[in-house]
Amino acid sequence: MTLSEQIVSKQADLVAARDVLVDLVAKSEVGSEIAIDEATATVDKLTGELDRLKAAEASIQKSVARSSGAPAINSIPRVKDSEKADLLVKSALVTFDAYCKRVPVEQVIEQRFGNDEALSAVVAYTKAAQNPAMTNVAGYAQELVRDSYGAFMDLLRGESVVPQLPLQRFEFNGYQNIRIPARAATPNLAGAFRAEGAAIRVGAIGLTSTTLTPKSLGVIGTYTNELMERSTPNILDIIRTAMIQDTATALDTAFLGNTAGSATVPAGIQTAAAGGNTAASAGNTTANIIADVRARLQAMTALNLGRRPVWIMNPARWYGVKLSVTAAGTPAFPEAANGTLMGAPVVTSTNVPAAMVFLVDAAEIAFAGGAPRFLGTDVATIHEEDTAPLPIIGGTGTAAQPVRSLFQTNSSALRATWEIDWAVMRAGAVQTISAAAW
């Protein structure tokens, strides 16, 4: 068994051991203390063994990097936060261009961007990370890739709702899933008053968990090779702008939607606003707005939620709040000038449905992601369909239409995939107002 296979196997053992421990603690049965201690010892042992394997692999990787002339982490120049997101866009461009021209990616980097060591590091790491043997290697570029992903999310802030929310954030970083523990409503460890000499209450912690699994968000863009050759460096701006705008729209549409979750698609957060957690707007007067807002805040706090409340709405609704006035003609919601409504921050985007207003407890929503991956080709045949793409020849033997041969038309395609997932941890953490016309 190779070192990487040992790491993958050990990770699976550790996840299973942690699940056993969580189940034992959640049950809190009488006499289970010994079993919990044994399970804890197993988790500690497996964690130590996994750390040693990772350290050995990291040591080997560093040795390979030194022997191949790869730059050490201290030799990579400091990258400004504003430039980190561009590294991901540039990595897409140079990887694509290198494939089309059949030249080393290092040659394309030098031709287009000069001696850019940071870009070389990101490209080298993201290409290697596609190999399962490398997904858990902490190398000189791993941290830079993580920073670039964070900066990419920051770039989306002007367009997308999701990066602006103070959600619980995680990274898959090669793992098959992320299990997030959380407190159950009961039992609890609250203290109780007692008389002198009387027995003291025995409490327990109720635990539950939510599992996030990588769900692939992907798209393929096609270009003629003539465009690629004649548009340097403008193609970089085109890819960057399109990536930001289109990713923001796709991400928000799915996140704020009402699609039921499945093995391939995360559930839209509207599915978590059921029963008493949603209501139609009372109208568009100042009194109606107050009634709408009060109802959602009261519904959330009644469930002991609201650690990090955030309003999400279309700019049109936010303008309605800002322009609401009292009978005396003064602003009805003066705190709107500071970007808050009833003390909670407001996030706006045109991606939010115009007639829908959300109140979410961001502390109870988990989001996991990572850096987008890119791959280019000029020899594939693709079904040019943006809504329901099909295999070129399906199980019925019927060919998909229309199709394009990239080789025959002197074209190329760039494929982007992004593994993400999210989950609402507790019922009531999402409140919605429908039919809003403020």
N, C-alpha and C positions, 0 to 999 in steps of 0.2 A: 504494500500500500504506500503510495507517495505521500509526501509531507502534506500537500494540499488536501488529499483525500482524508488523511488523518484528522486534519482541522475540521473539514466538513462533517465527518462522522462524530467528532467530539462535540461540535456545536449542536448536532441533533440530540446527542445524549444529554447535554446540558439543558436544552429546552425541555426535554421530557422530564428531567429531574426537577426543574423549576415548576413545571405543571403539577407534579405530584405534591411538592411542598405547598403550593398555593391551595390545592384541594384540601390538604390536611388542615391547614390553618383556617380555611373557610368553614370546615365542618366543626372544628373545635370540640371534638367528642371527648368524653371523659376517658382518661387513660391513654390519650393520643400523644402525650408529651414525648414519650420515648420515640415514637414513629416520626414526630416532627424533628426531634434532635438528629435522628439518623438521616432523614431527608436533607436537613440543613448541612450535615457533614458531607453528604454526597455532592450537594451543589458546590460547596467550598472546594472539595477535591477536584471535581471536574473543571471548575473555574481555574484553579491553579494549573492543571494539566493543559488546558486550552491556552492559557497565557504563555506557558513555556513553549508550546508548539508555534504560536504566533511569533514569539521572540526569535525562535530558531529560523523561521521563514524570513522574518525581517532582516536578520543578520545575513542570510544567504542573498537576499535581494540587494542589500547594500553592497555586498562583495561583487555581485554581478554588475551593479551600476558603476562601481569604481573601475572594474576591469574593462568595461565598455566605454569608459570616458564620460558617462553621464554625470551631470553636475550634481554636487552635493547640495543638501538643503541650504547650507549657509552661503553657497555661492550664487543662489538665485537672487536677482535684484528685487528689492522691495517693490511691490505692485500697489498702485493707488486703488482705493476702493472703487472709484469710478471706472477703472480699467479692468477689474476682475471679471465682470460680466462679459466684456468684449472678448475675453479669452475663450469662452465657450463658443461664441459666434465665429471667431477666427478659426478655432479648431475644426468647426464644421466645414468652413470654406477650404482650408488647406487640405483636410482629409479628402474632400470631394475632388478638388483640383488635382491632387497627387494621383488619385486613382485614374481620373480621366486621361491624364498625360502619361501614365505609367512611369512615373519618376518617384524617387524617394520623397517622403513628406518633408524631410529636412531641407531638400532643395527648394521646394515650394515656399517654405517659411522664409528661407534666405532671400528668394527672389521678390516676395511680396512685402515682407516685414523686416528684412535684415536679420541681424543676430539677436532674435527674440528668445532668450533662454526660458522665460516664464511660459511662453506659448509652447515651446518644444517640450517642456516638462508636462504640461497639461495634456498635449496630444499623446505623448508617450504613455502616460498613466491611463488615460481613458481607453486607449487601444488595448493596453495590457489588461485592463479591468474587465474586458469582455471574456477573458479566459478565466474560468472558475478557479484556477490555481492561484490567481492573483487578487481575488476580490477582498482578501483580508490582510493584504500586505500594507503595512504602514511605511510608506516610502517618502522620498523627498517631494513628490508631487501630490500625494493624497490630500494633504492639508490644503494645498493650493486649489485643487479641484473642489474641495468642500467650500472654500471661500468663494470660488467662482460661482458655485451653485447658489450660495446665499446672495451674492451680488446680482445674479440673474433674477432671483425673486424680487430683489429691491428694484430692478429695472421695471418689473411688471407693476410696481406700485401705482404708477400714474394711470394704468389701464385696468388693473384687476383688483377685485375685492380681497381675494384670499391672502396675498402678501401683506395687506394692511391690518389683518386681524391678529391679535395677540394669542394665537392658538398654541396648544401644546405641539411642539415640532420635533420630529424625529427624522432619521435618515436610514434607509434600508441598508446601504453600504454593503451589499452582497448577501445579506441575510434573507431567508425565505419568508420570514414574517416577524412582526414585532408584537409582543404581548404586553399590553399596558394594564397594570393593576390599578384598581380603584376601590374606594370604600363603598360598601353596601350600606343602605340606610339602617339596617339592624343586623346583628346586635351592635352594641357600642361599649365604650369604656368610660362612660360618664360617671362621675362620682355621685353618690346619694347620701343625704343626711341620715345620721343614725344616732341613737341614744348611746350614752356611755355604757360600755360593756356589751352592746348588741353586736350581732354579726355584721360584717362589712359586705357590701354588695360585691358579687363576682361578675365582672363584665367580660366581654370578648370582642374581638375585632372581626367584623364581617367583611370579607374581601370578594371582589368580583373582578373580571378582566375583560378587555376587548382586544381582539387580534386584528392587526392591520396586515394585509398581504399585498405584494406588489401587483398593481393593475396597470397594464401598458397603455399609455396614450401615444398614438403614433400617427404620422402623416408622411406622405411622399410628395416631393415637389419635382417637377421636370423642367429642364432647360435645354435649349439647343446648345451644342458645343461652340457654335459661332458666338452666341451671346456670352458664354463664359470667357472666351478668348479675347473679346473686344470690349468687355465691360470693366476691366481692372482699373481702379479699385472699387468702382461703383457697386459691383455685385455684393460687396460686403455690407454696404448700407441697406441695400434692398433686402438681403437675408435678415439683417438685424431688425429692421423695422417690421417686416412681415412676421418674424418670429415673436416679437413682443406683442403686437396687436392681435395676431391670430391665437397665440397661446392664451392670452388674457381672456379672450372671448370664449374659447373652448373650456378653459378651466372654470370660469365663473358660471357658465351655462350649466355645466354638470354639477358644480358644488351647490348652487342655489336652486337647482331644479327639484322636480318631484318624481324622478325616476327611481323605481325600486332597485335596491342593490342586488348584485349578482356576483358570480365568480369572476366576471370580467369588468364590471362597472361599479364604482362606489355609489351608494345611495345618495341622492340629492337631499340636502338638509330639510327641505320642506316635508319629507316623509316623517321627520321627527316631530313635526308640529301638528299633532292630532288632538282630537277631543277639545278640552278646554284651553289648549295652547294656541288656538287660532280663532279669529273672528273677523267679520266684515267691518269695514270702517263705518263709523256713525255719520260721517259727512265731512264737509270741508270748512266748516266754521272753526273759529278758535276754540270754542267750547267742545266741538266734535273732536278736534285734535287732542285736547286735554283728556277727553274721555277715552279715546283710542289708546293713548300712551299709558294712562293710569291702569287700564285693564290689563295690558301686557306686563307691566311692571309688577302688578299685584299677583298675576298668575305665576310669574317666575319666582317671586319671593315666597309665595305660599308653599313652594316646593323646596324651600331652603337653598335656592340657587341665586346666582347673581354676583359671584366673586369678581368677574371681569365682564360686565355687561357692555355690549356694543350695538348700536343701531346701524342697520344696513338699508340704504334706500337709493332710489334713482335721484339724480340731481334735481329733477322737476319737483319731487316731493319735498326735498330739502329747501328749495326756494320757497315753496308754499309755507313751510314753517317759519323761515326767516321773514317773510312778508306779512305774517299774521300780526295784527295789532289789537290793542285793547280798545275799549270804548273811548278812551282819552286820546287815542292815536299813537300811543307808545308801543314799542315792540312787545308782543305777548310773550316771546321767549328770548329775552336779552342774552342768555348764555349761548345762543346759537352763534353769536359773533366769535366765540372761542371754540366753535366746533363741537359743542356738546348739547345734549337734549336731556333734561332732567338729571344732569350729572354724568351721563354716559356719553362717551365719544361717538361721533357719527362718521361712518364710512360711506362714501357715495361713488357710484360708477354707473355709466350708461348701460352696463351689462346687467344691472338689476332690473327685473321686470317693472315697468312704470307704475303699475297698480299694486305692487307688493311692497310691504315694509317688514323688515326682519328685526327682531331683538334677540340677540344670541348671547349666551354666557360662554365667552371664548375659552374660559378655563376648562370647560367640559367638552371641547371639541379637539380631537387629535388629528394631526396631519403629518403624513410621512412622504418623503420624496427623495430626490437625489439629482445628480447632474444628467441632463439629456445626453443621449448617445447618437452619433451620426455615422452613416455609412453611405458611400456613393457607388454607383455602377453605371455602365453604358452598354451592357449586354443583355439586360432583362427585357421581358415582355410584360407589360402591366395593363391592367384593366383601368381605364381612365374614368373612374366613377368616384364622386366625392361624398356620396351618401350611403350606398349599400354595395361596396366593392365585392366582387365574386372571384373565385378561382378561375383561371383562364379556361379550363375545361372542368366543369362541375361533375358531380356524381351521375347526372342524367345524360352526360355526353354533349350537352349544349354549350357552345362557346360563349364566353362573356363578350359583350359589345358596349362601347368600342374599345379596342385594344391598340397598343402602340408598341412596336419593336424599337427600342432605343438604338440598337445597332443599325437597323435599316434606315432610320431617320436622322442619324448623326446627332442623337440627343443623349442626355444623361439625366439621372435621377438622384436626388438626395433624400435619404430616409432618416427621419428623426423619431426616436422613441424615448419615452419618459415614464418611468415607473413611479406611480404615486398611489396614495390611498388616504382616506380620512374616515372618521367615525364620530358620531355624537355619543358621548359617554353616558349621559343620563337623560331620561325623558323629561321634557320641559325646558331643556337648555336652549331650545329653539322655539321662539314665539313669532307668529306672523299676523299681519293685518292685511286682509285682502280688499280688493275694490277701493283702494285708497285714491283719493282725488284732491289731496290737500293743495 
